[in-house]
Amino acid sequence: MTPGDALLDELADLTDEVRSLVEALARSGHREVEKGTGDPAWPSAGSAPAPRRGSSHPPGPRPAPLASDEDAEGAWSRFGGTGDPAARLEALRQRVEACTRCPLASTRRHVVFGEGQPGAILAVVGEGPGAEEDATGRPFVGEAGQMLDRMLTRVLEMKREQVYIANVVKCRPPGNRDPTPAELETCRGYLEEQLAIVRPRCLLALGRHASRFLLQSEQGIKTLRGTWGAWHGIPVMPTFHPAYLLRNPADKMLTFQDLKVLKARLAGGR
């Protein structure tokens, strides 16, 4: 177990302890909890966690209300497309797997299209496949994938099967290098159509490339993270990539805060 994993376990234990204390106080007639002693793990809808002491990245502003069904429908309708979402997603998969529009097609072992079901309330967008993903054809299956699974289950309290997972580029850049601007643009239409079929209510952007791509921003991830943005009107929460957290476990607390805000917003949606 890494120091970062130990920290997540300690936070989970602390959450359980505080929740038990709050419930005990409520049962004994204490209907209000003194300011500053509320559950630190799950903020109320619309609230944001306090910045970590000494952090230069304060949380973003309070987000606007979650898009209504009508707003979301308007955002997705610009991409067109009708018919059974599962069939449309499978047809798109077949097109992507046959794609040879950029040089990555000549070095890939498998196209990593994505996985999940249409109608997922949350879509997770990463940068691109790594070696293990290229070998299996599945997104986030290596160490970074295990970290993502812990982020989903321990903080968002969601199973992997409940979210849709995709990458900006569908083929592994050789040596895990950054995807080039041309490669990102080649896959843009695929990702947009993919998300339009799934129709998530929120997007979780993992890392610099996914965040800058979705938000059309030149800012770095340390500036973007923790602050709500939007992609075609759909709320986007940028945070650190799990692979980055494996190298920099001290920043797991910042990601923990970002996910708490996302969880509160999802709770206010459908």
C-alpha positions as CSV (number, residue, x, y, z in Angstrom):
1,M,0.0,0.0,0.0
2,T,1.3,3.4,-1.0
3,P,1.3,6.4,1.4
4,G,-1.5,7.9,-0.8
5,D,-3.7,4.8,-0.4
6,A,-3.1,4.9,3.3
7,L,-4.3,8.5,3.3
8,L,-7.5,7.5,1.4
9,D,-8.2,4.8,3.9
10,E,-7.7,7.2,6.8
11,L,-10.1,9.7,5.2
12,A,-12.7,6.9,4.7
13,D,-12.3,5.9,8.4
14,L,-12.6,9.5,9.5
15,T,-15.7,10.0,7.3
16,D,-17.4,6.9,9.0
17,E,-16.5,8.2,12.4
18,V,-17.9,11.7,11.9
19,R,-21.0,10.4,10.2
20,S,-21.6,8.1,13.2
21,L,-21.1,11.0,15.6
22,V,-23.6,13.3,13.6
23,E,-26.2,10.5,13.5
24,A,-25.8,9.9,17.3
25,L,-26.2,13.6,18.0
26,A,-29.3,13.7,15.8
27,R,-30.9,10.7,17.6
28,S,-30.2,12.4,21.0
29,G,-32.1,15.5,20.0
30,H,-29.2,17.7,18.7
31,R,-30.7,18.6,15.3
32,E,-28.0,21.2,14.5
33,V,-24.3,20.6,14.3
34,E,-22.1,23.4,15.5
35,K,-20.4,25.3,12.7
36,G,-17.1,23.7,11.7
37,T,-18.0,20.2,12.9
38,G,-20.1,18.9,10.0
39,D,-19.2,15.9,7.9
40,P,-15.9,16.9,6.2
41,A,-16.1,14.2,3.5
42,W,-19.3,15.0,1.7
43,P,-20.3,18.7,1.3
44,S,-23.9,19.7,0.9
45,A,-25.1,20.3,-2.7
46,G,-23.7,23.6,-4.1
47,S,-21.0,23.9,-1.4
48,A,-17.3,23.7,-1.9
49,P,-14.6,22.4,0.4
50,A,-12.2,24.8,2.1
51,P,-8.7,25.0,0.5
52,R,-6.0,23.0,2.0
53,R,-3.8,25.0,4.3
54,G,-0.9,26.5,2.3
55,S,-2.5,25.5,-1.0
56,S,-2.2,28.0,-3.9
57,H,-5.2,26.5,-5.6
58,P,-8.4,27.6,-3.8
59,P,-11.7,25.9,-4.8
60,G,-13.6,27.3,-7.7
61,P,-16.7,29.5,-7.4
62,R,-20.0,28.0,-6.5
63,P,-21.4,26.4,-9.7
64,A,-24.6,27.4,-11.3
65,P,-27.6,24.9,-10.9
66,L,-27.2,21.7,-12.8
67,A,-28.5,21.9,-16.4
68,S,-32.2,20.9,-16.7
69,D,-33.3,18.1,-19.0
70,E,-34.3,20.8,-21.5
71,D,-30.9,22.4,-21.4
72,A,-29.1,19.1,-21.7
73,E,-31.3,18.1,-24.6
74,G,-30.4,21.3,-26.4
75,A,-26.7,20.7,-25.8
76,W,-26.8,17.2,-27.2
77,S,-29.2,18.0,-30.1
78,R,-26.5,20.0,-31.9
79,F,-24.7,16.7,-32.7
80,G,-27.8,15.2,-34.2
81,G,-28.4,11.4,-34.4
82,T,-31.5,9.4,-33.6
83,G,-32.3,5.8,-32.9
84,D,-31.3,3.3,-30.2
85,P,-28.3,4.7,-28.3
86,A,-26.7,1.3,-27.7
87,A,-26.8,0.5,-31.5
88,R,-25.5,3.9,-32.3
89,L,-22.6,3.5,-29.9
90,E,-21.8,0.1,-31.4
91,A,-21.8,1.5,-34.9
92,L,-19.5,4.3,-33.8
93,R,-17.2,1.7,-32.2
94,Q,-16.9,-0.1,-35.5
95,R,-16.0,3.1,-37.3
96,V,-13.4,4.0,-34.8
97,E,-11.8,0.6,-34.8
98,A,-11.4,0.8,-38.6
99,C,-10.0,4.3,-38.4
100,T,-6.6,5.0,-40.1
101,R,-6.8,8.8,-40.2
102,C,-3.6,9.5,-38.2
103,P,-0.2,7.8,-37.7
104,L,-1.3,6.2,-34.4
105,A,-3.2,3.6,-36.4
106,S,0.1,2.1,-37.6
107,T,1.5,1.6,-34.1
108,R,-1.5,0.5,-32.0
109,R,-2.3,-3.0,-31.0
110,H,-6.0,-2.2,-30.1
111,V,-8.2,0.7,-30.4
112,V,-9.4,1.7,-26.9
113,F,-12.9,3.0,-27.7
114,G,-14.3,3.3,-24.2
115,E,-16.8,1.4,-22.0
116,G,-20.0,1.9,-20.2
117,Q,-23.7,2.3,-21.0
118,P,-25.7,5.1,-22.6
119,G,-27.5,7.1,-20.0
120,A,-24.6,7.1,-17.5
121,I,-25.0,10.2,-15.3
122,L,-21.2,10.7,-15.3
123,A,-18.6,10.4,-18.1
124,V,-14.9,10.2,-17.2
125,V,-12.6,11.5,-19.9
126,G,-8.9,10.7,-19.8
127,E,-6.0,11.5,-22.2
128,G,-5.2,8.3,-24.1
129,P,-4.4,4.6,-23.7
130,G,-1.3,3.3,-22.0
131,A,0.5,0.1,-22.6
132,E,-1.9,-2.1,-20.7
133,E,-4.9,-0.4,-22.3
134,D,-3.4,-0.9,-25.8
135,A,-2.9,-4.6,-25.0
136,T,-6.4,-5.2,-23.8
137,G,-8.5,-2.6,-25.7
138,R,-10.1,-1.4,-22.4
139,P,-9.6,2.1,-20.8
140,F,-7.9,2.5,-17.4
141,V,-6.9,-1.0,-16.6
142,G,-3.4,-0.5,-15.3
143,E,-2.3,1.1,-12.1
144,A,-3.9,4.3,-13.1
145,G,-7.1,2.4,-13.7
146,Q,-6.9,0.9,-10.2
147,M,-6.5,4.4,-8.8
148,L,-9.5,5.6,-10.8
149,D,-11.6,2.7,-9.4
150,R,-10.7,3.8,-5.9
151,M,-11.6,7.4,-6.7
152,L,-15.0,6.3,-7.9
153,T,-15.9,3.8,-5.2
154,R,-14.3,5.6,-2.1
155,V,-15.2,9.2,-2.9
156,L,-18.0,9.3,-5.4
157,E,-19.5,6.0,-4.1
158,M,-20.1,4.8,-7.6
159,K,-19.2,1.6,-9.3
160,R,-17.1,1.6,-12.4
161,E,-20.1,0.1,-14.3
162,Q,-22.2,3.1,-13.4
163,V,-20.1,5.6,-15.3
164,Y,-18.9,5.9,-18.9
165,I,-15.1,5.9,-19.4
166,A,-13.4,7.2,-22.5
167,N,-10.2,8.9,-23.7
168,V,-9.6,11.9,-25.9
169,V,-7.5,9.8,-28.3
170,K,-8.4,6.2,-29.0
171,C,-5.0,4.8,-29.8
172,R,-1.8,4.7,-27.7
173,P,0.8,7.3,-28.5
174,P,4.1,5.4,-28.8
175,G,6.1,5.5,-25.5
176,N,3.1,7.0,-23.8
177,R,4.1,10.4,-25.2
178,D,1.7,13.3,-25.2
179,P,-0.8,13.2,-28.1
180,T,0.0,15.8,-30.7
181,P,-2.5,18.6,-31.6
182,A,-3.2,16.9,-34.9
183,E,-3.9,13.6,-33.1
184,L,-6.3,15.3,-30.7
185,E,-8.2,17.0,-33.5
186,T,-8.4,13.8,-35.5
187,C,-10.3,12.1,-32.6
188,R,-12.3,15.2,-31.6
189,G,-15.4,14.2,-33.7
190,Y,-15.3,10.6,-32.3
191,L,-15.3,11.8,-28.7
192,E,-18.0,14.4,-29.3
193,E,-20.3,11.8,-31.0
194,Q,-19.5,9.3,-28.2
195,L,-20.5,11.7,-25.5
196,A,-23.6,12.9,-27.4
197,I,-24.8,9.3,-27.5
198,V,-24.1,8.6,-23.9
199,R,-25.5,12.0,-22.7
200,P,-24.0,12.2,-19.3
201,R,-25.1,15.0,-16.9
202,C,-21.5,15.8,-15.8
203,L,-18.0,15.2,-17.1
204,L,-14.9,14.4,-15.1
205,A,-11.8,15.5,-17.0
206,L,-8.7,13.7,-15.8
207,G,-5.4,15.5,-16.4
208,R,-4.1,18.4,-18.5
209,H,-4.9,17.2,-22.0
210,A,-8.5,16.1,-21.3
211,S,-9.2,19.3,-19.3
212,R,-7.7,21.6,-21.9
213,F,-9.4,19.7,-24.7
214,L,-12.9,19.8,-23.2
215,L,-12.6,23.4,-21.9
216,Q,-10.7,24.8,-24.9
217,S,-8.2,26.3,-22.5
218,E,-4.5,26.9,-22.5
219,Q,-4.3,26.9,-18.8
220,G,-2.5,24.2,-16.9
221,I,-4.2,21.5,-14.8
222,K,-3.1,23.1,-11.5
223,T,-5.0,26.2,-12.5
224,L,-8.1,24.4,-14.0
225,R,-8.6,21.7,-11.4
226,G,-11.4,22.2,-8.8
227,T,-13.2,24.9,-10.8
228,W,-16.3,24.2,-12.8
229,G,-16.2,24.6,-16.5
230,A,-18.5,23.6,-19.3
231,W,-18.4,21.6,-22.6
232,H,-21.3,22.5,-24.9
233,G,-23.2,23.5,-21.7
234,I,-22.5,20.3,-19.9
235,P,-20.7,20.8,-16.5
236,V,-17.0,19.7,-16.5
237,M,-15.0,19.1,-13.3
238,P,-11.2,19.0,-14.1
239,T,-8.9,17.2,-11.7
240,F,-5.5,15.5,-11.7
241,H,-5.0,12.3,-13.7
242,P,-4.7,9.1,-11.7
243,A,-1.2,8.5,-13.2
244,Y,-0.1,11.9,-11.9
245,L,-1.4,11.0,-8.4
246,L,0.6,7.8,-8.4
247,R,3.7,10.0,-8.9
248,N,2.5,12.8,-6.6
249,P,0.5,11.2,-3.8
250,A,0.5,14.5,-1.8
251,D,-2.0,16.0,-4.3
252,K,-4.6,13.2,-3.7
253,M,-6.1,15.5,-1.1
254,L,-6.8,18.2,-3.8
255,T,-8.4,15.5,-6.0
256,F,-10.4,14.3,-3.0
257,Q,-11.8,17.8,-2.6
258,D,-12.6,18.1,-6.3
259,L,-14.5,14.8,-6.2
260,K,-16.5,15.9,-3.2
261,V,-17.8,18.9,-5.1
262,L,-18.6,16.7,-8.1
263,K,-20.5,14.2,-5.9
264,A,-22.6,17.0,-4.4
265,R,-23.5,18.3,-7.9
266,L,-24.4,14.8,-9.1
267,A,-26.6,14.3,-6.1
268,G,-28.6,17.4,-7.2
269,G,-29.2,16.0,-10.6
270,R,-31.3,13.3,-12.0
